Amino acid sequence: MNSAAWGKLAALRAELCGLGSAAIAFSGGVDSTFLLRVAKEGLGGRVVAVTARSRSFPARELEAAAAFCRAEGVEHVDLQGYRTGSMNEPLLSASGPAGHATTRTP
């Protein structure tokens, strides 16, 4: 990495640490995985990964995201039936907070 990239990474770390805690929207893709890992490095146990499950989000990707979080020691919150705006999906469940079912994995 060049010095500009190192500087941007340092700025990101400082910004995240300044938050004190964070909830990272986590799809398991490259971008959110990078952000989650940097947040975990700076915030430790004060970071949580949140995945909004939808019909357009394959189950295998949700399982991979949850497995990554377990391996990294990051709490993972699965928002089941959360309205993502993807294809105007209806709520799939209404048993949790704000009408959404959630599943937490430590």
PyMOL commands that set and color helices and strands:
alter all, ss='L'
color gray80, all
select helices_A, chain A and resi 3-19+30-46+59-72+86-88+97-99
alter helices_A, ss='H'
color red, helices_A
select strands_A, chain A and resi 22-25+47-52+75-80+101-105
alter strands_A, ss='S'
color yellow, strands_A
deselect
rebuild
show_as cartoon
